[in-house]
Amino acid sequence: MITAADVKLLRNKVSDEIETIESTLEISDDNHAVAREVIAEIPTVLEGVVNGVIPSAEHIARVAITACKDVQFRDFLLGAFTEYESNAVGAWLEIVSGAVKKDYAYPVVTVLSTYYYRDDKQEEAAEMVKEVLDHNPDYSLAQLLSRVYPVFSPENMQTMAGELHPKVKAVIFEQE
């Protein structure tokens, strides 16, 4: 079982990885090559997470950087539950969000909040979004979710993310 202490120990390694690889990754809303690479790793990483294996610092750094720089990848994560087991995705996102510093955690924490929301943990989800907005008031996905959570049911959130997912995936993979 992966503990919070395990993730905390990983934080320095992840920070070092981010510093090392961020400038070498060519990521943008027009170039989804890194997003495709990270998506290809997801099944193996999720299997490891389910079996108590912590993802590598490099993988976590790549996920965090890509989620920050490629909106389509971040939005892919919103609907990843449609392709992979939701609890495994949630556990993976918790590891990633816990292992990166706040500036890189906003997208992943915001996406993770949607998993909490769909799991009938609306108060925790709203608190996560509030915390993101407290530190980054201009973060657009958190702004949107702060308006959506009070009026959407978990089922509406699941439907919306499920409908968005194939569209986002098509954009990411259209450049292949």
PAZAPA-4460 file (N, C-alpha, C; in steps of 0.05 Angstrom, whole numbers, plus 32768, in hexadecimal, padded with zeros to 4 digits):
% residues 176
    n_x    n_y    n_z   ca_x   ca_y   ca_z    c_x    c_y    c_z   seq   type   mol
   8011   7FE8   8000   8000   8000   8000   8012   8019   8000     1      M     A
   800A   802C   7FF0   8019   8045   7FED   800F   8058   8003     2      I     A
   8021   8063   8013   8019   8075   8028   801F   8092   8021     3      T     A
   8014   80A4   8030   801A   80C1   802D   8037   80C6   8032     4      A     A
   8043   80B8   8045   8060   80BB   804B   8071   80B3   8032     5      A     A
   8069   809E   8024   8077   8096   800C   8076   80AC   7FF7     6      D     A
   805F   80B8   7FF4   805C   80CD   7FE0   806C   80E6   7FE8     7      V     A
   806C   80EC   8002   807A   8104   800B   8099   8100   8006     8      K     A
   80A3   80E8   800A   80BF   80E3   8005   80C6   80E6   7FE7     9      L     A
   80B3   80E2   7FD6   80B6   80E4   7FBA   80B7   8101   7FB0    10      L     A
   80AD   8113   7FC0   80AA   812F   7FB8   80C4   813C   7FAE    11      R     A
   80DA   8139   7FBD   80F3   8145   7FB5   80FD   8139   7F9B    12      N     A
   80FA   811F   7F97   8103   8113   7F7E   80F2   811E   7F66    13      K     A
   80D8   8121   7F6B   80C7   812C   7F56   80CF   8148   7F4F    14      V     A
   80D4   8158   7F64   80DC   8174   7F5F   80F6   8175   7F4E    15      S     A
   8109   8164   7F55   8122   8162   7F45   811C   815A   7F28    16      D     A
   810A   8147   7F25   8103   813E   7F09   80F6   8154   7EFA    17      E     A
   80E4   8163   7F07   80D6   8179   7EF9   80EB   818D   7EF0    18      I     A
   80FD   8194   7F02   8112   81A7   7EFB   8123   819E   7EE4    19      E     A
   8129   8184   7EE4   813A   8178   7ECF   812D   8176   7EB4    20      T     A
   8114   816D   7EB3   8108   8167   7E99   80F4   817C   7E8E    21      I     A
   80EC   818F   7E9F   80D7   81A1   7E95   80E0   81B0   7E7C    22      E     A
   80F8   81BA   7E7B   8100   81CA   7E64   8105   81B8   7E4B    23      S     A
   8107   819E   7E4F   810C   818D   7E38   80F2   8183   7E2B    24      T     A
   80DC   8185   7E39   80C2   817B   7E2E   80B5   8190   7E1D    25      L     A
   80AF   8189   7E05   80A1   819B   7DF3   8083   8196   7DF6    26      E     A
   8076   81A5   7E07   805A   81A1   7E0D   804B   81BB   7E08    27      I     A
   8034   81B8   7DFA   8023   81CF   7DF6   8007   81C5   7DEF    28      S     A
   7FF5   81D7   7DED   7FDA   81CF   7DE5   7FD9   81C7   7DC8    29      D     A
   7FEF   81CC   7DB9   7FF1   81C4   7D9D   8002   81AB   7D99    30      D     A
   8011   81A3   7DAD   8024   818D   7DAA   801E   8179   7DC1    31      N     A
   8011   8164   7DBB   8008   8151   7DCF   8019   8137   7DD0    32      H     A
   8031   8138   7DC5   8042   8120   7DC5   8048   8116   7DE1    33      A     A
   804F   8128   7DF3   8055   811F   7E0E   803C   8114   7E1C    34      V     A
   8025   8121   7E17   800C   8117   7E22   8007   80FA   7E18    35      A     A
   800C   80F5   7DFF   8008   80D9   7DF4   801B   80C6   7E02    36      R     A
   8033   80CE   7E06   8046   80BC   7E14   803D   80B6   7E31    37      E     A
   8034   80CB   7E3F   802B   80C7   7E5B   8012   80B5   7E5B    38      V     A
   8000   80BA   7E49   7FE7   80AA   7E47   7FEE   808D   7E42    39      I     A
   8002   8087   7E32   800B   806C   7E2C   8015   805E   7E45    40      A     A
   8020   806D   7E58   802B   8062   7E71   8015   805B   7E85    41      E     A
   7FFE   8068   7E82   7FE9   8066   7E97   7FE1   804A   7E9F    42      I     A
   7FDC   8038   7E8C   7FD3   801D   7E95   7FE8   800F   7EA7    43      P     A
   8001   8011   7E9F   8016   8004   7EAF   8019   8011   7ECA    44      T     A
   8018   802B   7ECB   801B   803A   7EE4   8003   8034   7EF6    45      V     A
   7FEB   8033   7EEB   7FD4   802D   7EFC   7FD5   8011   7F08    46      L     A
   7FDE   7FFE   7EF8   7FE1   7FE3   7F02   7FF5   7FE2   7F19    47      E     A
   800B   7FF1   7F16   801E   7FF3   7F2C   8012   8000   7F45    48      G     A
   8003   8016   7F41   7FF7   8024   7F58   7FE4   8011   7F67    49      V     A
   7FD4   8002   7F58   7FC1   7FEF   7F65   7FD1   7FDA   7F75    50      V     A
   7FE9   7FD3   7F6C   7FF9   7FBF   7F7A   800D   7FCB   7F8D    51      N     A
   800A   7FE5   7F94   801B   7FF2   7FA8   8035   7FFD   7F9E    52      G     A
   8038   8000   7F84   8051   800A   7F78   804D   8028   7F72    53      V     A
   805F   8038   7F7D   805F   8055   7F79   806A   805B   7F5D    54      I     A
   805D   806B   7F4E   8068   8073   7F34   8083   8081   7F37    55      P     A
   8093   8080   7F22   80AD   808D   7F24   80AB   80AB   7F26    56      S     A
   80BF   80B7   7F30   80C0   80D5   7F33   80BF   80E1   7F17    57      A     A
   80CB   80D5   7F03   80CA   80DF   7EE8   80AE   80DF   7EDD    58      E     A
   80A0   80C9   7EE1   8084   80C7   7ED8   8073   80DC   7EE5    59      H     A
   8075   80DF   7EFF   8065   80F3   7F0D   806B   810F   7F03    60      I     A
   8085   8114   7EFF   808D   812F   7EF5   8081   8134   7ED9    61      A     A
   8082   811F   7EC7   8077   8122   7EAC   8059   8127   7EAD    62      R     A
   804B   8119   7EBF   802E   811C   7EC1   8028   8139   7ECA    63      V     A
   8036   8142   7EDF   8031   815C   7EEA   8037   8173   7ED6    64      A     A
   804E   8171   7EC9   8055   8185   7EB5   8041   8185   7E9E    65      I     A
   803A   816D   7E94   8028   816C   7E7E   800D   8176   7E85    66      T     A
   8003   8170   7E9D   7FE9   817A   7EA6   7FE9   8199   7EA8    67      A     A
   8000   81A4   7EAF   8002   81C1   7EB1   8003   81CF   7E96    68      C     A
   8010   81C2   7E82   8015   81CF   7E69   8003   81C7   7E52    69      K     A
   7FF5   81B1   7E55   7FE4   81A7   7E3F   7FC7   81A3   7E4A    70      D     A
   7FB6   81B6   7E44   7F9B   81B5   7E4E   7F8C   819C   7E45    71      V     A
   7F92   8193   7E2D   7F85   817B   7E23   7F8C   8162   7E34    72      Q     A
   7FA6   8161   7E3C   7FAE   814A   7E4E   7FA0   814C   7E69    73      F     A
   7F9F   8164   7E74   7F90   8168   7E8D   7F73   815F   7E8A    74      R     A
   7F67   8167   7E74   7F4B   815F   7E70   7F48   8141   7E6A    75      D     A
   7F5D   8135   7E5E   7F5C   8118   7E5B   7F5A   810B   7E77    76      F     A
   7F69   8115   7E8A   7F69   810A   7EA5   7F4D   810C   7EB1    77      L     A
   7F3E   8120   7EAA   7F22   8123   7EB5   7F11   810B   7EAE    78      L     A
   7F16   80FF   7E97   7F05   80E9   7E8E   7F14   80CE   7E8E    79      G     A
   7F2C   80CD   7E99   7F3B   80B4   7E99   7F2C   809D   7EA5    80      A     A
   7F19   80A3   7EB7   7F09   808E   7EC4   7EF9   807E   7EAF    81      F     A
   7EF5   808A   7E97   7EE5   807B   7E83   7EF6   8065   7E76    82      T     A
   7F10   8067   7E79   7F22   8053   7E6D   7F2F   8041   7E81    83      E     A
   7F32   804B   7E99   7F41   803C   7EAE   7F30   803B   7EC7    84      Y     A
   7F37   8029   7ED9   7F28   8026   7EF2   7F2A   8040   7F02    85      E     A
   7F13   804B   7F09   7F12   8066   7F16   7F22   8068   7F30    86      S     A
   7F20   8054   7F41   7F2F   8055   7F5A   7F4D   8055   7F56    87      N     A
   7F56   8046   7F42   7F73   8046   7F3C   7F7C   8061   7F31    88      A     A
   7F6C   806D   7F20   7F72   8087   7F16   7F73   809B   7F2D    89      V     A
   7F5F   809A   7F3E   7F5F   80AC   7F55   7F77   80A9   7F67    90      G     A
   7F7F   8090   7F6C   7F97   808B   7F7D   7FB0   8096   7F70    91      A     A
   7FB2   8092   7F55   7FC9   809C   7F46   7FC9   80BB   7F47    92      W     A
   7FB2   80C8   7F43   7FB2   80E5   7F44   7FB8   80EF   7F60    93      L     A
   7FB0   80E1   7F75   7FB7   80E9   7F90   7FD6   80E8   7F94    94      E     A
   7FE2   80D3   7F89   8000   80D1   7F8B   800D   80E8   7F7D    95      I     A
   8004   80ED   7F64   8010   8103   7F54   800C   811D   7F63    96      V     A
   7FF4   8123   7F6B   7FEF   813D   7F78   7FFE   8140   7F92    97      S     A
   8002   812A   7FA0   8010   812B   7FBA   802E   812D   7FB7    98      G     A
   8038   8125   7F9F   8055   8124   7F9B   8061   813D   7F8D    99      A     A
   804F   814F   7F85   8059   8167   7F77   8053   8180   7F88   100      V     A
   8063   8194   7F84   805F   81AD   7F92   8046   81BB   7F86   101      K     A
   803B   81CD   7F96   8021   81DA   7F8F   801F   81E5   7F73   102      K     A
   8034   81F2   7F6A   8033   81FE   7F4F   802E   81EA   7F39   103      D     A
   8036   81D1   7F3D   8032   81BC   7F2A   801A   81AB   7F31   104      Y     A
   800F   81AE   7F48   7FF9   819D   7F51   7FDE   81A7   7F49   105      A     A
   7FDB   81C0   7F43   7FC0   81CB   7F3E   7FAF   81BB   7F2A   106      Y     A
   7FBA   81B6   7F13   7FA9   81A7   7F00   7FA1   818B   7F0A   107      P     A
   7FB4   817D   7F16   7FAF   8161   7F1F   7F9C   8162   7F37   108      V     A
   7FA0   8174   7F49   7F8E   8176   7F61   7F71   817D   7F57   109      V     A
   7F6F   818F   7F44   7F55   8197   7F3A   7F47   817F   7F2D   110      T     A
   7F56   8170   7F1D   7F4B   8158   7F10   7F43   8144   7F25   111      V     A
   7F55   8140   7F39   7F50   812D   7F4E   7F36   8134   7F5D   112      L     A
   7F30   814E   7F60   7F18   8156   7F6D   7EFF   814B   7F5F   113      S     A
   7F01   8149   7F44   7EE9   813E   7F36   7EE5   8121   7F3C   114      T     A
   7EFA   8112   7F42   7EF8   80F6   7F4A   7EEA   80F4   7F65   115      Y     A
   7EF3   8106   7F77   7EE6   8107   7F91   7EC8   810E   7F8E   116      Y     A
   7EC3   8122   7F7D   7EA7   812B   7F79   7E96   8114   7F70   117      Y     A
   7E9F   8105   7F5C   7E90   80EE   7F51   7E8D   80D8   7F65   118      R     A
   7E9F   80D6   7F79   7E9E   80C2   7F8E   7E8E   80CB   7FA6   119      D     A
   7E7C   80DF   7FA2   7E6B   80E9   7FB7   7E7B   80F5   7FCE   120      D     A
   7E92   8101   7FC8   7EA2   8110   7FDB   7EA2   812D   7FD3   121      K     A
   7E8A   8139   7FD0   7E88   8154   7FC6   7E96   8169   7FD7   122      Q     A
   7E94   8166   7FF1   7EA1   817A   8003   7EBF   817A   7FFF   123      E     A
   7ECB   8162   7FFE   7EE8   8160   7FFA   7EEF   816C   7FDF   124      E     A
   7EDF   8166   7FCA   7EE5   8170   7FB0   7EE4   818F   7FAF   125      A     A
   7ECF   819A   7FBB   7ECC   81B7   7FBD   7EE4   81C3   7FCC   126      A     A
   7EEC   81B6   7FE1   7F03   81C0   7FF1   7F1D   81C0   7FE1   127      E     A
   7F21   81AB   7FD1   7F38   81A9   7FC0   7F39   81C1   7FAC   128      M     A
   7F22   81C6   7FA0   7F20   81DC   7F8C   7F24   81F6   7F9A   129      V     A
   7F19   81FA   7FB2   7F1D   8213   7FC1   7F3A   8217   7FC7   130      K     A
   7F48   8202   7FCF   7F65   8204   7FD5   7F75   820C   7FBC   131      E     A
   7F6E   8200   7FA5   7F7B   8208   7F8C   7F77   8226   7F87   132      V     A
   7F5E   822E   7F89   7F57   824B   7F84   7F64   825D   7F98   133      L     A
   7F67   8254   7FB1   7F75   8265   7FC5   7F91   826B   7FBD   134      D     A
   7F9E   8258   7FB0   7FBA   825B   7FA8   7FBD   8265   7F8B   135      H     A
   7FA9   825F   7F7B   7FAA   8267   7F5E   7F8E   826F   7F55   136      N     A
   7F86   8287   7F5C   7F6A   8290   7F57   7F63   8291   7F39   137      P     A
   7F76   8291   7F28   7F70   8293   7F0B   7F6F   8278   7EFD   138      D     A
   7F72   8262   7F0D   7F72   8248   7F00   7F56   8241   7EF6   139      Y     A
   7F54   8240   7EDB   7F39   823F   7ECE   7F29   8226   7ED5   140      S     A
   7F35   820F   7ED5   7F26   81F7   7EDB   7F1B   81F7   7EF7   141      L     A
   7F2B   8201   7F0A   7F21   8203   7F26   7F0A   8218   7F28   142      A     A
   7F0D   822E   7F19   7EF7   8241   7F18   7EDD   8235   7F0E   143      Q     A
   7EE0   8226   7EF8   7EC8   8219   7EEC   7EBC   8205   7F00   144      L     A
   7ECC   81F4   7F0C   7EC2   81E0   7F1F   7EB5   81ED   7F38   145      L     A
   7EC0   8204   7F40   7EB4   8211   7F58   7E97   821A   7F51   146      S     A
   7E92   821F   7F38   7E77   8227   7F30   7E65   820F   7F2A   147      R     A
   7E72   81F9   7F20   7E63   81E2   7F17   7E5B   81D0   7F2F   148      V     A
   7E6D   81CC   7F42   7E68   81BA   7F58   7E4E   81BF   7F67   149      Y     A
   7E47   81D8   7F6C   7E2E   81DD   7F7B   7E15   81D5   7F6C   150      P     A
   7E16   81D3   7F51   7DFE   81CE   7F42   7DFE   81B3   7F33   151      V     A
   7E15   81A6   7F32   7E17   818C   7F24   7E15   8175   7F38   152      F     A
   7E08   8160   7F30   7E08   8147   7F40   7E21   8138   7F38   153      S     A
   7E2A   8124   7F48   7E40   8113   7F40   7E3B   8105   7F25   154      P     A
   7E22   80FE   7F20   7E1B   80F1   7F07   7E1F   8104   7EEF   155      E     A
   7E17   811E   7EF3   7E1B   8132   7EDE   7E39   8135   7ED8   156      N     A
   7E49   8136   7EED   7E66   8139   7EEA   7E71   8121   7EDB   157      M     A
   7E68   8109   7EE2   7E72   80F1   7ED4   7E6A   80F1   7EB7   158      Q     A
   7E51   80F9   7EB1   7E48   80FB   7E96   7E58   810F   7E86   159      T     A
   7E5C   8127   7E91   7E6A   813C   7E84   7E87   8133   7E7D   160      M     A
   7E95   8128   7E91   7EB0   811F   7E8D   7EB1   8108   7E78   161      A     A
   7E9E   80F6   7E7A   7E9D   80E0   7E67   7E98   80E9   7E4A   162      G     A
   7E88   80FE   7E47   7E83   8108   7E2C   7E9B   8118   7E21   163      E     A
   7EA9   8126   7E33   7EC0   8136   7E2B   7ED8   8124   7E23   164      L     A
   7EDB   810E   7E31   7EF3   80FD   7E2E   7EF9   80F5   7E11   165      H     A
   7EE6   80E9   7E02   7EEE   80E1   7DE7   7EF6   80F9   7DD5   166      P     A
   7EEA   8110   7DDA   7EF1   8128   7DCA   7F0D   8131   7DD0   167      K     A
   7F14   8131   7DEA   7F2F   8139   7DF2   7F44   8125   7DE7   168      V     A
   7F3D   810B   7DE9   7F4F   80F6   7DE0   7F54   80F9   7DC2   169      K     A
   7F3F   8100   7DB3   7F41   8103   7D96   7F55   811A   7D90   170      A     A
   7F53   8130   7D9F   7F66   8146   7D9A   7F83   813E   7DA0   171      V     A
   7F87   8130   7DB6   7FA2   8128   7DBE   7FAE   8115   7DA9   172      I     A
   7F9E   8103   7D9F   7FA9   80EE   7D8D   7FA6   80F5   7D70   173      F     A
   7F9B   810B   7D69   7F98   8112   7D4D   7FB2   8118   7D3F   174      E     A
   7FC7   811F   7D4E   7FE0   8126   7D42   7FF2   810E   7D3C   175      Q     A
   7FEA   80F7   7D44   7FFB   80DF   7D40   7FFE   80D9   7D22   176      E     A
***
